[in-house]
Amino acid sequence: MSGEIATFLAIAGMALVTYATRGLGPWMIARLAPGPRALAALEALPAAILTALVAPSVLATGPAESLAAIVTIIVAQRLPIIATMAIGVACVVLLRYLI
């Protein structure tokens, strides 16, 4: 198998798996009717994933990032996720400039 065919098959396989996971989730939710605990877990999932992605960089970087993370956590209690992310990014930029 040549390199080009292997690359194409790898990309096609990843696209198929991505599409299957995106389509399978709503299909399973419609068929299985999850209980209140499962729904609560699904609603908490985006915040948990975002925390898992951001926490290592917050703990391994300087004071500007750590302070911005604290501000972002406070802001996240009141604002939607997009506004929170925008404020967090702006806070990092501002604090890096000031510190």
Secondary structure, DSSP 8 states (H G I E B T S, - for coil): --HHHHHHHHHHHHHHHHHHHHHHHHHHHHHH---HHHHHHHHHHHHHHHHHHHHHHHHHS-HHHHHHHHHHHHHHTTS-HHHHHHHHHHHHHHHHHH-
